[in-house]
Amino acid sequence: MRFSVNRDVFSEAVSFAVKLLPQRTTLPILSGVLIESTADGLTLSSFDYEVSAQTTIAADIAEEGSILVSGRLLADIASRLPNAPVEFSTDDNRISVTCGSAHFTLLSMPVEEYPTIPQVTGEHGLVPAEEFATAIAQVAVAASRDDVTPVITGVQLEVTGTKISLVATDRYRVAVREIEWDGGADAPSLTALVPARTLQEVGKTFGHSGTITVSFTSKDDREIIAFSADNKTVTSLLIKGSFPPVRRLFPEQVDNHAVINTAELIESVRRVSLVLEREAALRFSFSIDGLTMEAIGSEHAQASESIDALLTGEDIVLSLKPSFLIDGLNAVRSEFVRFSFTKSENTNKPGPMLITSQSSKDQPGADSFKYLLQPNLLLR
């Protein structure tokens, strides 16, 4: 196999292909990047049986063929090559890489042992790339990072009519966002539970691509989803299991609520929580006079701060974990934020607090983002 390719184009393609490769693998063959040269150009692929990445780029193909080479090593080399065309050639199991005066010789891995890259040809639709990337960033933060319960480490995608919803939870909070979906006139309802880490990489990779094609397929008891744009495709094996019915937790209407400047609140929470020990909660007191935050870290350090808040309804005191709250505030992406306070049947246990965007002090936000956070029990 012999080909010549633009350095920057090649380096970007390799970086994309290796991005989703696992840091450690029990099968060394899965750490490789498959490079195939054909009359249509150069295709680079990676696959670890759960996630795949594939991209096609233009190249001057002198001799068609395929090679498998260590992905991370190739990515390191490609990112540091001089500004000149990159030339590849093979001789038995050796790969020669030349760029300007730099020359590398790499050992190839056995192509015949590499698994077949999955192809997704089932139901599909289109989503606006920028909105989809924003929705992923807003929702994925609420997915669990504990692999003990795999079903909540994913983001549930739910297609109904002309909308696609993203839902995530780690049992302590729930995040939901809805955006437009173009699946054709007879688009079926679909659900897919996608690993949050994979979906976050999809958002970063395709966020400026105009539109993203999303495809679903089921083959040989393997349910797969694919995201494609700009000659790039990422596929992921879906998480099996039943996602918890968290939508029923959201209240239809809440009369007791407060509106606060988002940036001001984030800064205040970060300041006051400096004295807290890990996993400790902040005490929030809402009244007609505003919001007061109190942190009792230890007998050596305490902190408090008050900021403006427009309260509607009764005074309320609750305790919130700062990191979870800041995740929700960062996801709101509006100048003001609205806290809606629900009640539970147990008078000693506060109901979940609903966080939504607010364009101004008296105008709700235009998006559909919702973040439900369960307060901690107040220390008496």
N, C-alpha and C positions, 0 to 999 in steps of 0.2 A: 504494500500500500504506500502511495506517495501523494502528498498534497501540500499546498501552500495556502496560508490563511492570514488575514489581518490580525495583528497582535491584540489590539483592544477588543475586537469582536470575539476572538477566541478566549481571551481571559475572562470576559463577562459570561460567556457560555459555560465555561468550566466552573466558575464560581456558582452559577445557578444550579448546575448539575450536582454539585457536591453539598449544597446547602442543607439538604434534608437527610444526608447520609448519617447513620448513627456514629457517635464518637467511638464506641466500642462495639465489636461484633464477634460472635463466636465462629462465623464463617468468613475468613479473609477475602473470599471471592466477592462478597457483597460490599467491600470497601472500594471496589473498582469503578471506573467510569468506562462505559462502552462507547467507542468512537467508530462510526461507520461512514465511509466515504462512498457516495454513489453519484450518478449523473445529476441528481437533484441537489447535491450539496453535502454538507457535513452534519451528521446527527450525533449528538452527545446524550447519553442516557445513564441514569443510575436507578437502582432498585434494591430494596432490602426485604421484599415480600410483603411489606405493609405500605410503604410509600415509594412512589417513583417520580422522577423528574426527567423530562426529555425536551430538547430544543434542537432546531435545525438552523444552520447558518450558511452563508455563501462561502465558497472556497474554490480554489483552482485545483481540480482533481486530476492528477496525472495517472494514478493507478487506483482502481477501486479496491476496497477490502474492509476489514474490521479488526480492531485491536481492543484489548482490555488492559487498562493501566491503573495503578493506584491513584484514587481520586484526589485525596488531600495533597499528596506529593505533587501531582500535576497542577493543582490549583496554586500551590506555593510557587512553583516554577513559573507558571503563566503570569502571575501577578508581578513578577520581578524581571521579566524579559526586557531587553532594550527596545527602543522604538524602531522596529524593523519587521518585515514579514516573517512569519513563523513557518518553517519547513519541517514536515514530518516524513520519515521513511522507515521501513521495517526490513529487517534481515533475520529470518527465522524468528526467535523469541526476543529479539532485541529491537528497541525503538530508538531511532535517532531523532533528536529535536535540535534544530539549529535556528538561531535568531541573531542576525548580525554576527558578532564575533563570539557569541555565547553558544556552547554546544553541550548537550546532555545526552547520555545513553541510559535508557531505562529498560528494565525487564518487563516483558508483557506477561499477563496472566492468561490462563486457558479460556478462550472465548466460548468454547463448546460447553463449559461447565456453568456458564452464566445463565440465570433464569430468564424466561421470556417476559419482556416488558408488557404489562397489561394494556389492552386497548378497550376503551369505553365507547360503546355504540348505542346505548339505550336512550331513555327519555332525556331531553335536554331543554335548556332555556337560557336566556341572557339576563345579566344583571349589570347595572352601571358600576364600573370599576371603582371609582372614587367613593361612592356611597357604600359599596360593599366593603371596601377596606376600612372605612370609618366605622361601620357597624361591627365588623370583626374586632377592631380595637376596643370598642365600647363594651362588647359583651364577653369576649374571651377571658377578660381579667377575672370574671366571677367563676370560671371553671376550676374544679378542684385540681390540686397538684399531687394528690395522694393516690398512687396507683393501686391501693388496696381495693378501691371501688372504681373500676375503670369506667363505668357508665356515666359518672359525673366528671370525668376528666375531659369530656368532649363538649362540643357546641352542637345543639340540636338545630338542624335546618328544617323548617316546615314550610312547604309550598302549598298555598291555597289560592286558586284563581290567579290574580295578577299581583300577588304579594308573596314575599318570602320573609319569614321571621327567623331570627337567630335567638336562641335561648341557652343560658348557661347557669349553673348553680354549683355551689360547694356545700350546700345545706345551711350555711349561715347567711347567704345572700342569693339573690336571683337577678339576672340582668336580661332584658328583652329589647330587641330593636327590630323594626319592620321596614323593608324597602321594596321598591318596585321589582317585579319579575315578569319577564316576557317569555312565556312558554308556548305561544300559539293559541289559536282559538279554542282548542279542546284540551288545554293543559290539565293533566291529572294532578290530584293532590299527592304530594310526596313528602317523606320524612327521611332524614339522614343524620346519623350521629357521627360527627367528624372529630378526630382528635384536635384539641384546641391548639396544640403546638403547630401542627401542620397547617391549620386554617390561618394562624397568625403569619406564617411564612407566605402563604398565598396572598394575604392582604398586602404585605410589604412588597412582594414581587410584582403583583399585577395592579397595584393601586393607581397607576397612571396610564392604564392601557385602554381607556375608552369604555369598552365593554368586555365582559368575561363570559365565555360559554361554560355553563355548568351542566355536566352530564352524569346520569345515574345508570348503573347496570348491575345485574345479578347473574353470576355465572359460576357453576360448580360450587354452590353454597358460599360463594364469596361475593359480598356486596361491596361495590367500588364506586367512588365518586371521582370525577375529573374536572379540573379547572384549566381552561385554555385561553390564551391570548398572545399575540405577538410572536407566533411560531414557538411558543413554549407551552408545555402541558405538565401539570402536577396531578398525580392520581393518589388516592388514599383508600386503604381498606377501612370500611366503616366499623365502628364499635358495636358489638352485639349486646343486646339487652334492652330493657324498657327504661326509657328516661322518665324520671319522676314527674308526676302531673303538677308542676309548680305554677302553672298559669292561674289555677284556682285560688292561689294565695293573694293575688292582687285585688285590692278593693275596687269596687265600681265607683264609689264616691267617698271623699273624706272632707269633712267640714273644718276640722282642726288642722291648720297648716301654718308654715312660716316661710317667708321669702328673704333670702340673704344674698349679698354679693359673693359670687363664687370664689374669685381670686382672693378676696379679703379673708374669707373663711378658711381656705386652704392654708394660707400663711399663718393664720392664728392657730389652727390645729397643729401645724408642724412646730410652732414655737412652744406651745403649752405642753405638748407631748414629749418634749426633750427630757423632762424629769421622770418620765414613766419607765418602769421596768418592762421588759419584753412581754408581749401579750396582754399587758394591762389596758384598761379602758379609761376613757375620758368621761367626765360627768358634764352633761349639757343641760342648762336650765333656761327654758324659753319663757319669757314673760312680756308684758306690754312695754317694758323698758328695753327689751332687746335680748341678746343671747349672752350668757356667761358660761365660760368653759373652765373647769377645774381639774387639776391633775395632782393626785397625792402619790408621789413616787416612793418616798420613804420619809423617815423622820428628819432626814437631812435635806430634802429637796421637795418643794411644792411649787405649783404655778397656777395662775388664773389669768383670764383675760376676758373682756367684754367687747362685743361688737354690735352694730346695728342689725336688727332683724324685725321684719314686719309680721307680727303674729295675728292670726285670725282664729278666734276660739279660745279655749281654756289654756291656762299656764300648764306647762308640762316639764318634767324632769326625767331624763333618761341617760343611759350609759352606753357609749359606742366605742368600738375598737377603732383607733385612729387610722390604721392602714387600710381597713376595709372602707371607711368613710372617704378617705382621700382617693381611693380607686374609683369610687362612684362619682366624686366631684370632678375628677379629671376627665371622666367619660362624658359628663354632661355637655361640655363645650358650648356653654352659653354664659352671658354676663352675670345672670342671676340664677339661683337654684331654688327649687321649691321642696320643702320637707312637708310631707303629709303624714300625720300621726294617726295610726289606727289603734283600736282597742282590742284586747283579747278577753275571752270569757273569764280568765283567771286575773283577778284584780291585782295580784302580786307580780304578775308578769306582763310587761308592756307588749303591745302589739307591734308588728313590723313597721318600719318607717319607710315610706315611699319617696324616692328621690327622682325628680323630673326636671327638665330644662325650663327656664323662664326667661323670655326675651327682655322683660322689664319687670319692675316691681308689681305691676298689675296685669301683665300680658303673658300667658303661657307660651312655651317654646313651640316651634313648628314641627319638630321631629317627634318620633314615636318612642324614643328611648325611655325605659323605665328601669329603675334599680331599687330593689326591695332589700332592706337590711334589717336583720333581727337584732334589736338592742340586747346588751348584756343585762343580767339581773343587777339592780342597784344594790350596793353594799349598804347595809343598814347600820 
